[in-house]
């Protein structure tokens, strides 16, 4: 039974990470499209372009966080903490 709990926890971590990446990507696409399509002054286009680029920065770090969380799940740290 502990294996199924680990699998459920891992699926939840992956699902959460994918949702984070998806939302960041959608935000970046919306900002990029607005900066290109909207009739904005130069500073408005630059600001939206900057927001699009900055919103993509955290995405690679999610891989590191997911790997660390997998190690925690496999190590049973959460299960040990639940016993106290």
NORDA-V600804 format. One record per helix or strand of 2 or more residues. SS is the DSSP state (hx for helix, st for strand). FROM is the first residue (numbers start at 1). TO is the last residue. If there is no record, write none. Layout:
ss	from	to
SS	FROM	TO
SS	FROM	TO
//
This chain:
ss	from	to
hx	2	37
hx	42	56
hx	59	75
hx	77	83
//
